[in-house]
Amino acid sequence: MREIVILVPEIDVDQNVEIDVRINGRKKTLKYRIELTRWEGDQSEDRVTTLRHKIADYDKDWELVEIGAPSKTEIPIVFRKSNTE
């Protein structure tokens, strides 16, 4: 799938975003979930482990789209609902 960038307004943590698009006149709803994951531990290895567990244990109906820029305490992760119409 080709990607486009859409700026969305500031939303609360762990919220869903639904975007309706038309592709060749056919409506499709794309669902995204943005989650902030808190770091466990201070070491890089601890942070990588935290991310691996979060992604591996995530609901299989959602696919990983993006891992955002981390802060000192958390990192945003964006998931997309796999089968939406």
C-alpha positions in Angstrom: 0.0 0.0 0.0 1.3 3.5 -0.8 1.4 5.8 2.1 0.3 9.4 2.5 0.9 11.7 5.5 -2.2 13.2 7.2 -1.8 15.5 10.2 -4.3 14.7 12.9 -5.2 16.9 15.8 -3.7 16.1 19.2 -5.5 13.1 20.7 -5.5 11.4 24.1 -3.3 8.5 24.8 -4.4 5.1 23.4 -7.0 6.5 21.1 -8.3 5.2 17.8 -8.3 7.3 14.6 -10.6 6.5 11.8 -10.0 8.0 8.3 -12.5 7.6 5.5 -11.0 7.7 2.0 -12.3 7.1 -1.5 -10.2 5.0 -3.8 -11.5 5.1 -7.4 -14.9 6.2 -6.0 -15.0 3.3 -3.5 -15.2 4.3 0.2 -12.7 2.7 2.6 -12.3 3.3 6.3 -8.7 3.0 7.7 -8.4 2.5 11.4 -5.3 3.5 13.3 -4.4 3.2 17.0 -1.7 5.4 18.6 -0.3 4.1 21.9 2.3 5.5 24.2 4.5 2.8 25.7 6.4 3.6 28.9 10.0 2.5 29.1 11.0 -0.1 31.6 14.5 0.4 32.9 17.2 2.8 31.8 19.4 0.7 29.6 19.0 0.4 25.8 18.6 -3.4 26.0 15.7 -2.9 28.5 14.0 -0.5 26.0 14.5 -2.8 23.1 13.0 -5.7 25.1 10.1 -3.5 26.1 9.3 -2.7 22.4 9.8 -6.3 21.3 7.3 -7.6 23.9 4.8 -4.9 23.2 4.8 -5.6 19.4 4.9 -9.4 19.7 2.1 -9.6 22.3 -0.1 -7.1 20.4 -3.6 -8.0 19.1 -2.9 -9.8 15.8 -5.8 -7.9 14.1 -3.5 -4.8 14.2 -0.3 -4.4 12.3 2.7 -2.2 13.2 2.9 0.9 11.1 5.4 3.2 12.8 7.6 3.5 15.9 7.8 7.2 16.7 10.6 9.3 18.2 11.2 8.3 21.8 11.3 10.6 24.8 13.1 9.9 28.1 10.0 8.1 29.5 8.0 6.7 26.6 7.7 6.0 22.9 4.7 6.3 20.5 3.7 3.3 18.5 1.2 3.4 15.6 -0.8 0.3 14.6 -3.3 -0.1 11.7 -6.3 -2.4 11.7 -5.5 -5.2 9.2 -8.9 -5.9 7.6 -11.1 -2.9 7.5 -13.7 -2.0 4.8 
